[in-house]
Amino acid sequence: MNAKYHVDPQIKKAETLPASFYRDPEAYESIKEKVFLKSWHWVGDDSLVSGERNTHPFQLLPSCLDEPMLLTRNGENQFSCLSNVCTHRGNLVVGKARKTKKLICRYHGRRFNLQGKFEHMPEFEEAEGFPRSCDHLPAFPLKKWGPFLFTALEPAFDFDPVLKAMDERIGFMPLQKFRLDPSRSKSYDVKAHWALYCDNYLEGFHIPFVHEDLNQVLDYGAYETVLYPHTNLQVGYAEGTEEVFDFPEGHMDYGKSIAAYYFWVFPNMMFNFYPWGLSVNLVEPRSINSTKVTFLSYVYDASKLDKGAGSVLDKVELEDEEVVEGVQKGIQSRYYNTGRFSPTREQGVHHFHSLLSQFLNS
């Protein structure tokens, strides 16, 4: 990639990434290897490998990374994230989620244990220098926070500080009791570059102009953004008597009326915590101008659903889509290049653009 991107570290002087960034096919391809390959990703929750199944095959970022992967859980309750590609001839090892004692490739019978270690291969008795370390299934780092699992292929940053930042605000909630509600989980197809969707998420500046319902329950004047190295947090304070968190004494926000915590994790994960639970938003590039956004709702206290900032999520999403798709059309203009950041309202977008430029220039 020939283009170099610069975002001034001082937000009062900085300009956004140029419109050409969102239009350039070469930049889009470079993002796959320089950003997504080097970042952490959502796998799911630990129920994926429980009960009648201890293996869960999945494709990491379809249409972007397209990496076949496998989540396993052995009898000692050890979780592993492995390549799902057999080290013999490249066949997929596990085709569908199931319970098994060993991982056996259906093509030629190569066998691995549930942690990916090579165990046996028929008709290889005369092979010299076999087996080697490369005959094991490649294993990837796996982080667990509550029931939630994250992995990375070639991570360029430590994920523990990200989890620590979320845990210091949300650790008081019983995450293990959060349950996925499929009826409240949805996917949306957005006709826009994936980064434009993140740009929109990362600021509350647009709330009074775009989200009438949300604006009525959030105190726009008190809205704040907190930055961490590879994540940031938008704190949504309640406007009135809407549902708020019941913080224990000693919590850093004890005594405050907070209706929502909006965590963004570089580059494409959002964790929106409400008194009722969690809405996970996953932003997956499909092409340079097409994005899949998945909402996963994990409910803890159903009595608080459909109240306050955590209500009408579908309506808010559709309002965001309309704006983001409008920006997608606007950046095609030959007369628009870059914009400036609001120093008081767009710290999150500035943070995102700074990280993107750093990763792409690396």
FENRA-V591039 format. One record per pair of residues at least 4 apart in sequence whose ideal C-beta (glycine too) atoms are under 8 Angstrom apart, sorted by the first residue. I is the first residue (numbers start at 1). J is the second residue. D is the distance in Angstrom with one decimal. If there is no record, write none. Layout:
i=I j=J d=D
i=I j=J d=D
//
This chain:
i=1 j=26 d=5.5
i=1 j=27 d=6.3
i=1 j=29 d=7.9
i=1 j=30 d=4.1
i=1 j=34 d=7.9
i=1 j=360 d=6.9
i=2 j=26 d=7.5
i=3 j=20 d=7.4
i=3 j=21 d=7.7
i=3 j=24 d=6.7
i=3 j=26 d=7.3
i=3 j=27 d=6.2
i=4 j=361 d=5.6
i=5 j=17 d=5.9
i=5 j=18 d=7.7
i=5 j=21 d=6.6
i=5 j=356 d=7.1
i=5 j=357 d=3.9
i=5 j=360 d=5.7
i=5 j=361 d=6.3
i=6 j=357 d=6.3
i=7 j=14 d=5.4
i=7 j=15 d=7.3
i=7 j=16 d=7.6
i=7 j=17 d=6.8
i=7 j=350 d=7.0
i=7 j=353 d=4.7
i=7 j=354 d=4.8
i=7 j=357 d=4.9
i=8 j=13 d=4.6
i=8 j=14 d=3.9
i=8 j=15 d=7.2
i=9 j=14 d=7.4
i=9 j=354 d=6.7
i=10 j=14 d=6.3
i=11 j=341 d=5.1
i=11 j=343 d=5.0
i=11 j=346 d=7.5
i=11 j=347 d=6.4
i=11 j=350 d=4.7
i=12 j=343 d=5.0
i=14 j=340 d=7.4
i=14 j=341 d=5.5
i=14 j=350 d=5.8
i=14 j=353 d=7.8
i=15 j=338 d=4.2
i=15 j=339 d=6.9
i=15 j=340 d=6.0
i=15 j=341 d=7.7
i=16 j=338 d=5.0
i=16 j=339 d=4.8
i=16 j=340 d=7.4
i=16 j=341 d=6.7
i=16 j=349 d=7.3
i=16 j=353 d=5.9
i=17 j=21 d=4.4
i=17 j=22 d=7.6
i=17 j=195 d=7.9
i=17 j=338 d=7.2
i=17 j=353 d=5.0
i=17 j=356 d=6.6
i=17 j=357 d=6.9
i=18 j=337 d=5.4
i=18 j=338 d=5.1
i=19 j=23 d=6.4
i=19 j=331 d=4.1
i=19 j=332 d=7.9
i=19 j=333 d=7.4
i=19 j=336 d=5.3
i=19 j=337 d=5.8
i=19 j=338 d=7.2
i=20 j=24 d=5.4
i=20 j=27 d=7.8
i=20 j=337 d=7.8
i=21 j=27 d=5.5
i=21 j=195 d=7.7
i=22 j=193 d=4.5
i=22 j=195 d=6.6
i=22 j=196 d=6.4
i=22 j=288 d=7.9
i=22 j=328 d=7.6
i=22 j=331 d=5.3
i=23 j=288 d=7.6
i=23 j=331 d=6.8
i=23 j=332 d=6.9
i=24 j=28 d=6.6
i=25 j=29 d=6.4
i=25 j=288 d=5.9
i=26 j=30 d=6.3
i=27 j=31 d=6.6
i=27 j=360 d=7.1
i=28 j=32 d=7.7
i=28 j=193 d=7.8
i=28 j=285 d=7.6
i=28 j=288 d=4.4
i=29 j=33 d=7.8
i=30 j=34 d=5.4
i=30 j=360 d=6.1
i=31 j=35 d=4.6
i=31 j=36 d=6.5
i=31 j=285 d=7.6
i=31 j=356 d=8.0
i=31 j=360 d=7.1
i=32 j=36 d=5.5
i=32 j=37 d=6.6
i=32 j=64 d=5.7
i=32 j=65 d=6.4
i=33 j=37 d=5.0
i=34 j=38 d=6.5
i=34 j=359 d=5.2
i=34 j=360 d=5.5
i=34 j=362 d=6.3
i=35 j=39 d=6.2
i=35 j=267 d=5.4
i=35 j=356 d=6.8
i=35 j=359 d=4.9
i=35 j=360 d=7.0
i=36 j=41 d=7.8
i=36 j=61 d=6.1
i=36 j=64 d=6.0
i=36 j=65 d=5.6
i=36 j=267 d=6.8
i=36 j=268 d=7.7
i=36 j=285 d=7.9
i=37 j=65 d=6.7
i=37 j=153 d=5.4
i=37 j=154 d=5.5
i=38 j=152 d=7.8
i=38 j=153 d=8.0
i=38 j=154 d=5.8
i=38 j=155 d=6.4
i=38 j=156 d=3.9
i=38 j=157 d=7.9
i=38 j=359 d=6.5
i=39 j=152 d=6.5
i=39 j=155 d=6.9
i=39 j=156 d=7.3
i=39 j=157 d=7.8
i=39 j=266 d=6.3
i=39 j=267 d=5.5
i=39 j=268 d=7.9
i=40 j=143 d=7.3
i=40 j=150 d=5.1
i=40 j=151 d=7.1
i=40 j=152 d=4.5
i=40 j=155 d=6.0
i=40 j=157 d=7.9
i=40 j=159 d=4.9
i=40 j=162 d=7.3
i=40 j=265 d=7.1
i=40 j=269 d=7.9
i=41 j=60 d=6.1
i=41 j=61 d=6.9
i=41 j=150 d=6.5
i=41 j=151 d=6.0
i=41 j=152 d=6.5
i=41 j=269 d=7.5
i=42 j=148 d=7.7
i=42 j=149 d=7.8
i=42 j=150 d=6.2
i=42 j=269 d=5.7
i=42 j=280 d=6.8
i=42 j=282 d=5.7
i=43 j=48 d=7.5
i=43 j=58 d=7.3
i=43 j=71 d=6.0
i=43 j=81 d=6.7
i=43 j=142 d=7.5
i=43 j=149 d=4.1
i=43 j=150 d=6.1
i=43 j=151 d=5.3
i=44 j=48 d=4.7
i=44 j=56 d=7.4
i=44 j=58 d=7.8
i=44 j=71 d=7.5
i=44 j=148 d=7.7
i=44 j=149 d=6.0
i=45 j=147 d=4.3
i=45 j=148 d=5.5
i=45 j=149 d=6.7
i=45 j=178 d=7.9
i=45 j=180 d=6.5
i=45 j=298 d=7.6
i=46 j=50 d=6.4
i=46 j=73 d=7.6
i=46 j=79 d=7.2
i=46 j=144 d=7.2
i=46 j=147 d=4.8
i=46 j=148 d=7.9
i=46 j=149 d=6.4
i=47 j=51 d=7.9
i=47 j=147 d=7.1
i=47 j=180 d=7.3
i=48 j=53 d=7.6
i=48 j=56 d=4.3
i=48 j=71 d=6.0
i=48 j=97 d=7.4
i=48 j=149 d=7.7
i=49 j=53 d=6.2
i=49 j=54 d=5.1
i=49 j=55 d=6.6
i=49 j=56 d=5.3
i=49 j=71 d=5.6
i=49 j=72 d=6.4
i=49 j=73 d=3.9
i=49 j=79 d=7.1
i=49 j=97 d=7.9
i=50 j=54 d=7.8
i=50 j=73 d=7.2
i=52 j=98 d=8.0
i=52 j=99 d=5.6
i=53 j=97 d=4.5
i=53 j=98 d=5.6
i=53 j=99 d=5.3
i=54 j=72 d=6.2
i=54 j=73 d=4.8
i=54 j=74 d=7.2
i=54 j=99 d=5.2
i=54 j=100 d=6.9
i=54 j=114 d=6.9
i=55 j=70 d=6.3
i=55 j=71 d=7.2
i=55 j=72 d=5.3
i=55 j=94 d=5.1
i=55 j=97 d=6.0
i=55 j=98 d=5.9
i=55 j=99 d=7.4
i=55 j=100 d=6.1
i=55 j=103 d=7.3
i=55 j=114 d=7.7
i=56 j=70 d=7.1
i=56 j=71 d=4.3
i=56 j=72 d=7.7
i=56 j=97 d=4.9
i=57 j=68 d=7.1
i=57 j=69 d=7.3
i=57 j=70 d=5.2
i=57 j=71 d=7.9
i=57 j=84 d=5.2
i=57 j=92 d=7.1
i=57 j=94 d=4.6
i=57 j=95 d=6.8
i=57 j=96 d=6.8
i=57 j=97 d=6.7
i=58 j=69 d=5.7
i=58 j=70 d=7.6
i=58 j=71 d=6.9
i=59 j=66 d=6.3
i=59 j=67 d=7.0
i=59 j=68 d=6.0
i=59 j=69 d=7.3
i=60 j=65 d=5.2
i=60 j=66 d=7.6
i=60 j=67 d=4.2
i=60 j=68 d=7.9
i=60 j=69 d=5.2
i=60 j=151 d=7.7
i=60 j=153 d=7.4
i=61 j=65 d=4.1
i=61 j=66 d=7.0
i=61 j=67 d=7.2
i=61 j=284 d=5.9
i=61 j=285 d=7.4
i=62 j=66 d=6.1
i=62 j=284 d=7.2
i=63 j=284 d=7.6
i=63 j=285 d=7.0
i=63 j=286 d=4.8
i=63 j=287 d=7.1
i=64 j=284 d=6.7
i=64 j=285 d=4.8
i=64 j=286 d=7.7
i=65 j=153 d=7.2
i=67 j=83 d=7.9
i=67 j=153 d=6.4
i=68 j=83 d=7.0
i=68 j=84 d=4.1
i=68 j=85 d=5.6
i=68 j=92 d=5.9
i=69 j=81 d=6.2
i=69 j=82 d=6.9
i=69 j=83 d=6.6
i=69 j=84 d=5.5
i=69 j=140 d=7.2
i=69 j=151 d=7.2
i=70 j=81 d=7.3
i=70 j=82 d=4.7
i=70 j=83 d=7.1
i=70 j=84 d=4.0
i=70 j=93 d=6.6
i=70 j=94 d=5.5
i=70 j=103 d=7.7
i=70 j=137 d=7.7
i=71 j=79 d=7.0
i=71 j=80 d=7.4
i=71 j=81 d=5.7
i=71 j=82 d=7.9
i=71 j=149 d=7.0
i=72 j=79 d=7.2
i=72 j=80 d=4.8
i=72 j=81 d=8.0
i=72 j=82 d=6.5
i=72 j=103 d=7.5
i=72 j=114 d=4.6
i=72 j=115 d=7.1
i=72 j=116 d=7.8
i=73 j=77 d=6.7
i=73 j=78 d=7.0
i=73 j=79 d=5.4
i=73 j=80 d=7.7
i=73 j=114 d=7.4
i=74 j=78 d=5.0
i=74 j=80 d=7.5
i=74 j=113 d=7.5
i=74 j=114 d=4.1
i=74 j=115 d=6.5
i=78 j=114 d=7.9
i=78 j=115 d=6.8
i=79 j=142 d=5.7
i=79 j=144 d=6.5
i=79 j=149 d=6.8
i=80 j=114 d=6.7
i=80 j=115 d=4.8
i=80 j=116 d=6.3
i=80 j=139 d=6.1
i=80 j=142 d=6.7
i=81 j=139 d=6.9
i=81 j=140 d=4.6
i=81 j=141 d=7.5
i=81 j=142 d=4.4
i=81 j=149 d=7.7
i=81 j=151 d=4.4
i=82 j=115 d=7.7
i=82 j=116 d=4.3
i=82 j=137 d=4.5
i=82 j=138 d=6.8
i=82 j=139 d=5.5
i=82 j=140 d=7.1
i=83 j=116 d=7.6
i=83 j=137 d=5.1
i=83 j=138 d=4.2
i=83 j=139 d=7.8
i=83 j=140 d=7.6
i=84 j=92 d=5.5
i=84 j=93 d=5.4
i=84 j=94 d=5.9
i=84 j=137 d=7.9
i=85 j=90 d=5.6
i=85 j=91 d=7.5
i=85 j=92 d=6.6
i=85 j=93 d=7.0
i=85 j=137 d=7.7
i=86 j=90 d=6.3
i=86 j=91 d=4.8
i=86 j=92 d=7.4
i=86 j=93 d=5.2
i=86 j=105 d=4.2
i=86 j=107 d=6.6
i=86 j=108 d=8.0
i=86 j=110 d=5.6
i=86 j=137 d=8.0
i=87 j=110 d=7.1
i=87 j=118 d=7.1
i=87 j=134 d=6.5
i=87 j=135 d=5.0
i=87 j=136 d=7.1
i=87 j=137 d=6.5
i=88 j=105 d=6.7
i=88 j=107 d=7.3
i=88 j=108 d=5.8
i=88 j=110 d=4.8
i=88 j=121 d=6.9
i=89 j=107 d=6.1
i=89 j=108 d=6.8
i=91 j=105 d=5.6
i=91 j=106 d=7.2
i=91 j=107 d=4.0
i=91 j=108 d=8.0
i=93 j=103 d=5.3
i=93 j=104 d=7.8
i=93 j=105 d=5.2
i=93 j=112 d=7.2
i=93 j=137 d=7.2
i=94 j=98 d=7.4
i=94 j=100 d=8.0
i=94 j=103 d=6.4
i=95 j=106 d=7.5
i=100 j=104 d=7.7
i=100 j=114 d=7.9
i=101 j=114 d=7.7
i=102 j=111 d=5.4
i=102 j=112 d=6.9
i=102 j=113 d=6.3
i=102 j=114 d=7.4
i=102 j=119 d=7.1
i=103 j=111 d=7.0
i=103 j=112 d=4.3
i=103 j=113 d=7.1
i=103 j=114 d=6.6
i=103 j=116 d=7.4
i=103 j=137 d=7.4
i=104 j=109 d=6.3
i=104 j=110 d=7.3
i=104 j=111 d=4.9
i=104 j=112 d=7.8
i=105 j=109 d=6.5
i=105 j=110 d=4.5
i=105 j=111 d=7.7
i=108 j=121 d=7.6
i=108 j=122 d=6.9
i=109 j=120 d=7.9
i=109 j=121 d=7.2
i=109 j=122 d=5.0
i=110 j=118 d=7.4
i=110 j=120 d=7.5
i=110 j=121 d=4.8
i=111 j=118 d=7.7
i=111 j=119 d=4.7
i=111 j=120 d=4.4
i=111 j=121 d=7.2
i=112 j=116 d=5.5
i=112 j=117 d=6.1
i=112 j=118 d=5.7
i=112 j=119 d=6.1
i=112 j=136 d=7.2
i=112 j=137 d=5.5
i=113 j=117 d=4.9
i=113 j=119 d=5.9
i=115 j=139 d=7.2
i=116 j=136 d=5.5
i=116 j=137 d=3.4
i=116 j=138 d=7.4
i=116 j=139 d=5.2
i=117 j=136 d=5.3
i=117 j=137 d=7.9
i=118 j=131 d=5.0
i=118 j=135 d=4.4
i=118 j=136 d=5.0
i=118 j=137 d=7.8
i=121 j=130 d=7.8
i=121 j=131 d=7.3
i=121 j=135 d=7.8
i=124 j=130 d=5.7
i=124 j=131 d=8.0
i=130 j=135 d=7.2
i=131 j=135 d=4.1
i=140 j=151 d=5.1
i=140 j=152 d=6.5
i=140 j=153 d=6.2
i=141 j=151 d=6.4
i=141 j=152 d=5.6
i=141 j=155 d=6.4
i=141 j=159 d=7.8
i=142 j=149 d=6.3
i=142 j=150 d=7.3
i=142 j=151 d=5.3
i=143 j=149 d=7.2
i=143 j=150 d=4.6
i=143 j=151 d=7.5
i=143 j=159 d=5.1
i=143 j=160 d=7.5
i=143 j=163 d=6.6
i=144 j=148 d=7.1
i=144 j=149 d=5.6
i=144 j=150 d=7.9
i=145 j=150 d=7.4
i=145 j=163 d=4.9
i=145 j=166 d=7.3
i=145 j=167 d=7.1
i=145 j=175 d=7.2
i=146 j=175 d=2.8
i=146 j=176 d=5.7
i=146 j=178 d=7.1
i=147 j=175 d=6.2
i=147 j=176 d=5.7
i=147 j=178 d=6.6
i=148 j=175 d=7.3
i=150 j=159 d=6.3
i=152 j=159 d=7.2
i=155 j=159 d=6.9
i=156 j=359 d=7.2
i=156 j=362 d=7.8
i=157 j=229 d=7.0
i=157 j=230 d=5.2
i=159 j=163 d=6.3
i=160 j=164 d=6.1
i=161 j=165 d=6.4
i=161 j=228 d=6.6
i=161 j=229 d=6.1
i=161 j=230 d=7.3
i=161 j=231 d=8.0
i=162 j=166 d=6.9
i=162 j=228 d=7.2
i=162 j=230 d=5.8
i=162 j=231 d=4.8
i=162 j=265 d=5.7
i=163 j=167 d=5.8
i=164 j=168 d=6.3
i=165 j=169 d=7.5
i=165 j=228 d=4.7
i=165 j=231 d=5.6
i=165 j=233 d=7.0
i=165 j=263 d=7.5
i=166 j=170 d=5.5
i=166 j=171 d=8.0
i=166 j=231 d=7.5
i=166 j=263 d=5.5
i=166 j=271 d=6.5
i=167 j=171 d=4.1
i=168 j=252 d=6.6
i=169 j=233 d=7.1
i=169 j=252 d=7.2
i=169 j=253 d=7.0
i=169 j=261 d=5.5
i=169 j=273 d=7.6
i=170 j=175 d=7.5
i=170 j=261 d=6.6
i=170 j=273 d=5.4
i=172 j=247 d=6.8
i=172 j=248 d=5.3
i=172 j=251 d=6.0
i=173 j=178 d=7.9
i=173 j=273 d=7.4
i=173 j=300 d=6.6
i=174 j=178 d=7.6
i=174 j=300 d=6.9
i=177 j=300 d=5.7
i=178 j=277 d=5.5
i=178 j=278 d=6.0
i=178 j=298 d=4.0
i=178 j=299 d=7.0
i=178 j=300 d=5.1
i=179 j=298 d=6.4
i=179 j=299 d=5.8
i=179 j=300 d=7.7
i=180 j=185 d=6.8
i=180 j=296 d=6.4
i=180 j=297 d=7.2
i=180 j=298 d=5.6
i=181 j=185 d=6.6
i=181 j=297 d=4.8
i=181 j=298 d=7.2
i=181 j=299 d=4.8
i=184 j=295 d=7.8
i=184 j=297 d=3.7
i=184 j=299 d=7.3
i=185 j=294 d=7.6
i=185 j=295 d=5.9
i=185 j=296 d=4.9
i=185 j=297 d=5.3
i=186 j=294 d=7.6
i=186 j=295 d=5.1
i=186 j=314 d=7.0
i=187 j=292 d=6.0
i=187 j=293 d=6.9
i=187 j=294 d=4.7
i=187 j=295 d=7.3
i=188 j=292 d=7.3
i=188 j=293 d=4.7
i=188 j=294 d=7.9
i=188 j=295 d=7.5
i=188 j=317 d=6.2
i=188 j=321 d=6.5
i=189 j=286 d=7.8
i=189 j=290 d=7.0
i=189 j=291 d=7.6
i=189 j=292 d=6.1
i=190 j=197 d=5.9
i=190 j=290 d=7.4
i=190 j=291 d=4.5
i=190 j=292 d=7.6
i=190 j=293 d=5.7
i=190 j=321 d=5.4
i=190 j=324 d=6.1
i=190 j=325 d=6.7
i=191 j=289 d=6.5
i=191 j=290 d=6.2
i=191 j=325 d=5.2
i=191 j=328 d=6.4
i=192 j=196 d=4.8
i=192 j=197 d=6.3
i=192 j=289 d=6.4
i=192 j=290 d=7.7
i=192 j=291 d=6.0
i=192 j=324 d=4.8
i=192 j=325 d=5.2
i=192 j=327 d=6.9
i=192 j=328 d=3.7
i=193 j=197 d=7.8
i=193 j=285 d=7.9
i=193 j=288 d=6.3
i=193 j=289 d=5.9
i=193 j=291 d=7.1
i=193 j=328 d=6.3
i=194 j=198 d=6.8
i=194 j=268 d=6.5
i=194 j=283 d=5.3
i=194 j=284 d=7.2
i=194 j=285 d=4.2
i=194 j=291 d=4.4
i=195 j=199 d=6.2
i=195 j=352 d=7.7
i=195 j=356 d=7.0
i=196 j=200 d=6.6
i=196 j=324 d=5.2
i=196 j=327 d=5.4
i=196 j=328 d=5.9
i=196 j=331 d=7.7
i=197 j=201 d=6.6
i=197 j=283 d=5.3
i=197 j=291 d=5.6
i=197 j=293 d=6.4
i=197 j=320 d=7.6
i=197 j=324 d=5.3
i=198 j=202 d=6.1
i=198 j=264 d=7.2
i=198 j=267 d=7.1
i=198 j=268 d=6.5
i=198 j=283 d=6.0
i=198 j=352 d=5.9
i=199 j=203 d=7.7
i=199 j=327 d=7.8
i=199 j=349 d=5.3
i=199 j=352 d=6.8
i=200 j=206 d=6.9
i=200 j=320 d=5.6
i=200 j=323 d=6.2
i=200 j=324 d=5.2
i=200 j=327 d=7.6
i=201 j=262 d=7.6
i=201 j=264 d=6.4
i=201 j=270 d=6.0
i=201 j=281 d=7.4
i=201 j=320 d=7.6
i=202 j=232 d=7.2
i=202 j=234 d=7.6
i=202 j=264 d=5.9
i=202 j=346 d=7.7
i=202 j=348 d=3.4
i=202 j=349 d=4.7
i=202 j=351 d=7.3
i=202 j=352 d=5.5
i=203 j=225 d=7.8
i=203 j=234 d=7.9
i=203 j=342 d=7.7
i=203 j=345 d=5.8
i=203 j=346 d=4.8
i=203 j=348 d=5.6
i=203 j=349 d=5.4
i=204 j=218 d=7.6
i=204 j=220 d=7.0
i=204 j=223 d=4.5
i=204 j=225 d=7.8
i=204 j=234 d=5.9
i=204 j=236 d=7.5
i=204 j=345 d=6.8
i=205 j=342 d=5.9
i=205 j=345 d=3.9
i=205 j=346 d=6.0
i=206 j=210 d=4.7
i=206 j=211 d=7.5
i=206 j=323 d=6.7
i=207 j=211 d=5.0
i=207 j=214 d=5.8
i=207 j=215 d=5.2
i=207 j=218 d=6.6
i=207 j=220 d=6.2
i=207 j=223 d=7.6
i=208 j=215 d=5.0
i=208 j=220 d=5.7
i=210 j=319 d=5.2
i=210 j=320 d=7.1
i=210 j=323 d=5.7
i=211 j=215 d=5.6
i=211 j=316 d=5.6
i=211 j=319 d=5.7
i=212 j=216 d=6.9
i=213 j=217 d=7.4
i=213 j=311 d=7.8
i=213 j=312 d=5.3
i=213 j=315 d=6.5
i=213 j=316 d=7.4
i=214 j=218 d=5.9
i=214 j=309 d=6.6
i=214 j=312 d=7.5
i=214 j=316 d=5.7
i=215 j=220 d=6.4
i=216 j=239 d=6.5
i=217 j=238 d=6.6
i=217 j=239 d=5.4
i=217 j=240 d=7.3
i=217 j=242 d=4.7
i=217 j=259 d=6.4
i=217 j=308 d=5.2
i=217 j=309 d=5.3
i=217 j=311 d=7.9
i=218 j=223 d=6.6
i=218 j=236 d=4.9
i=218 j=237 d=6.7
i=218 j=238 d=7.1
i=218 j=239 d=5.8
i=218 j=259 d=6.4
i=218 j=260 d=7.5
i=218 j=309 d=5.8
i=219 j=223 d=6.9
i=219 j=237 d=4.3
i=219 j=238 d=6.5
i=219 j=239 d=4.8
i=222 j=237 d=4.0
i=223 j=234 d=6.9
i=223 j=235 d=7.1
i=223 j=236 d=6.4
i=223 j=237 d=6.7
i=224 j=234 d=7.4
i=224 j=235 d=4.9
i=225 j=232 d=6.1
i=225 j=233 d=7.0
i=225 j=234 d=5.3
i=225 j=235 d=7.7
i=225 j=347 d=4.5
i=225 j=348 d=5.0
i=226 j=232 d=6.4
i=226 j=233 d=4.4
i=226 j=234 d=7.9
i=226 j=235 d=6.8
i=227 j=232 d=4.9
i=227 j=347 d=6.3
i=227 j=348 d=7.6
i=227 j=351 d=5.4
i=228 j=232 d=6.2
i=228 j=233 d=7.4
i=230 j=265 d=6.9
i=230 j=266 d=4.5
i=230 j=355 d=7.0
i=231 j=263 d=6.1
i=231 j=264 d=6.3
i=231 j=265 d=4.7
i=231 j=266 d=6.6
i=232 j=263 d=7.6
i=232 j=264 d=5.5
i=232 j=347 d=7.5
i=232 j=348 d=5.0
i=232 j=351 d=5.3
i=233 j=261 d=6.2
i=233 j=262 d=6.8
i=233 j=263 d=5.4
i=233 j=264 d=7.8
i=234 j=261 d=7.7
i=234 j=262 d=4.1
i=234 j=264 d=7.7
i=234 j=348 d=6.5
i=235 j=253 d=7.9
i=235 j=258 d=6.1
i=235 j=260 d=7.9
i=235 j=261 d=6.3
i=235 j=262 d=7.8
i=236 j=258 d=6.8
i=236 j=259 d=5.1
i=236 j=260 d=3.8
i=236 j=261 d=7.4
i=236 j=262 d=6.5
i=236 j=309 d=5.3
i=237 j=256 d=7.0
i=237 j=257 d=5.9
i=237 j=258 d=5.8
i=237 j=259 d=6.7
i=238 j=242 d=4.9
i=238 j=243 d=7.8
i=238 j=244 d=5.0
i=238 j=257 d=4.4
i=238 j=258 d=6.9
i=238 j=259 d=4.2
i=238 j=308 d=6.8
i=238 j=309 d=7.5
i=242 j=259 d=5.7
i=242 j=307 d=6.4
i=242 j=308 d=3.5
i=242 j=309 d=6.9
i=243 j=259 d=6.6
i=243 j=274 d=7.3
i=243 j=275 d=4.6
i=243 j=276 d=7.3
i=243 j=304 d=5.0
i=243 j=307 d=4.5
i=243 j=308 d=3.9
i=243 j=309 d=7.8
i=243 j=310 d=7.1
i=244 j=257 d=4.8
i=244 j=258 d=5.8
i=244 j=259 d=5.4
i=244 j=275 d=6.5
i=244 j=308 d=7.4
i=245 j=253 d=7.4
i=245 j=258 d=5.3
i=245 j=259 d=7.8
i=245 j=275 d=5.6
i=246 j=275 d=7.4
i=247 j=251 d=4.0
i=247 j=253 d=5.6
i=247 j=254 d=4.6
i=247 j=255 d=7.5
i=247 j=256 d=7.5
i=247 j=258 d=7.9
i=248 j=254 d=7.1
i=249 j=254 d=5.8
i=250 j=254 d=6.6
i=253 j=258 d=5.7
i=259 j=274 d=7.3
i=259 j=275 d=7.7
i=259 j=308 d=5.0
i=259 j=309 d=4.0
i=259 j=310 d=7.6
i=260 j=272 d=6.4
i=260 j=273 d=6.7
i=260 j=274 d=5.5
i=260 j=308 d=7.8
i=260 j=309 d=4.1
i=260 j=310 d=6.4
i=261 j=271 d=8.0
i=261 j=272 d=7.3
i=261 j=273 d=4.4
i=262 j=270 d=6.9
i=262 j=271 d=7.9
i=262 j=272 d=5.3
i=262 j=273 d=8.0
i=263 j=270 d=6.8
i=263 j=271 d=4.2
i=263 j=272 d=7.4
i=263 j=273 d=7.3
i=264 j=269 d=7.2
i=264 j=270 d=5.4
i=264 j=348 d=6.6
i=264 j=352 d=7.6
i=265 j=269 d=4.2
i=265 j=270 d=7.5
i=265 j=271 d=7.0
i=266 j=352 d=7.2
i=266 j=355 d=5.3
i=267 j=352 d=7.7
i=267 j=355 d=7.3
i=267 j=356 d=7.2
i=267 j=359 d=8.0
i=268 j=282 d=6.8
i=268 j=283 d=4.1
i=268 j=284 d=7.1
i=268 j=285 d=7.9
i=269 j=280 d=7.4
i=269 j=281 d=7.4
i=269 j=282 d=6.2
i=269 j=283 d=7.5
i=270 j=280 d=7.1
i=270 j=281 d=3.8
i=270 j=282 d=7.8
i=270 j=283 d=7.4
i=271 j=278 d=6.3
i=271 j=279 d=8.0
i=271 j=280 d=5.9
i=271 j=281 d=7.8
i=272 j=278 d=6.8
i=272 j=279 d=4.3
i=272 j=280 d=7.7
i=272 j=281 d=6.7
i=272 j=310 d=7.6
i=273 j=277 d=7.6
i=273 j=278 d=5.4
i=274 j=278 d=7.4
i=274 j=279 d=7.2
i=274 j=304 d=7.4
i=274 j=308 d=7.1
i=274 j=309 d=6.3
i=274 j=310 d=3.1
i=275 j=301 d=6.6
i=275 j=304 d=4.6
i=275 j=308 d=7.1
i=275 j=310 d=7.0
i=276 j=299 d=6.1
i=276 j=300 d=6.4
i=276 j=301 d=5.2
i=276 j=302 d=6.9
i=276 j=303 d=7.9
i=276 j=304 d=4.0
i=276 j=305 d=4.9
i=276 j=307 d=7.6
i=276 j=310 d=5.5
i=277 j=297 d=7.0
i=277 j=298 d=5.0
i=277 j=299 d=4.5
i=277 j=300 d=4.1
i=277 j=301 d=6.9
i=277 j=310 d=8.0
i=278 j=297 d=7.5
i=278 j=298 d=4.3
i=278 j=300 d=7.7
i=279 j=295 d=5.9
i=279 j=296 d=7.2
i=279 j=297 d=5.5
i=279 j=298 d=7.7
i=279 j=310 d=7.2
i=279 j=313 d=6.1
i=280 j=294 d=7.8
i=280 j=295 d=7.3
i=280 j=296 d=4.2
i=280 j=297 d=8.0
i=280 j=298 d=7.0
i=281 j=293 d=6.3
i=281 j=294 d=7.2
i=281 j=295 d=5.8
i=282 j=293 d=7.1
i=282 j=294 d=4.5
i=282 j=296 d=7.4
i=283 j=291 d=6.2
i=283 j=292 d=7.9
i=283 j=293 d=5.6
i=284 j=291 d=6.7
i=284 j=292 d=4.5
i=284 j=293 d=7.5
i=284 j=294 d=7.0
i=285 j=290 d=7.8
i=285 j=291 d=6.0
i=286 j=290 d=4.2
i=286 j=291 d=6.0
i=286 j=292 d=5.5
i=289 j=328 d=6.3
i=293 j=317 d=7.5
i=295 j=313 d=6.8
i=295 j=317 d=7.0
i=297 j=313 d=8.0
i=299 j=305 d=6.8
i=301 j=305 d=8.0
i=304 j=308 d=7.7
i=304 j=310 d=7.5
i=305 j=310 d=7.3
i=305 j=311 d=7.5
i=306 j=310 d=8.0
i=306 j=311 d=4.6
i=306 j=312 d=7.9
i=307 j=311 d=5.6
i=312 j=316 d=6.0
i=313 j=317 d=6.2
i=314 j=318 d=6.6
i=315 j=319 d=6.5
i=316 j=320 d=6.4
i=317 j=321 d=6.3
i=318 j=322 d=6.7
i=319 j=323 d=6.9
i=320 j=324 d=6.0
i=321 j=325 d=6.0
i=322 j=326 d=6.4
i=323 j=327 d=6.6
i=324 j=328 d=6.5
i=325 j=329 d=6.9
i=326 j=330 d=6.3
i=327 j=331 d=6.2
i=328 j=332 d=7.7
i=330 j=336 d=6.3
i=331 j=336 d=6.1
i=341 j=346 d=4.3
i=341 j=347 d=7.8
i=341 j=349 d=6.3
i=341 j=350 d=4.7
i=342 j=346 d=4.4
i=343 j=347 d=7.7
i=346 j=350 d=5.9
i=347 j=351 d=6.2
i=348 j=352 d=6.5
i=349 j=353 d=6.3
i=350 j=354 d=6.2
i=351 j=355 d=6.5
i=352 j=356 d=6.3
i=353 j=357 d=6.3
i=354 j=358 d=6.4
i=355 j=359 d=6.3
i=356 j=360 d=6.0
i=357 j=361 d=5.9
i=358 j=362 d=6.6
//
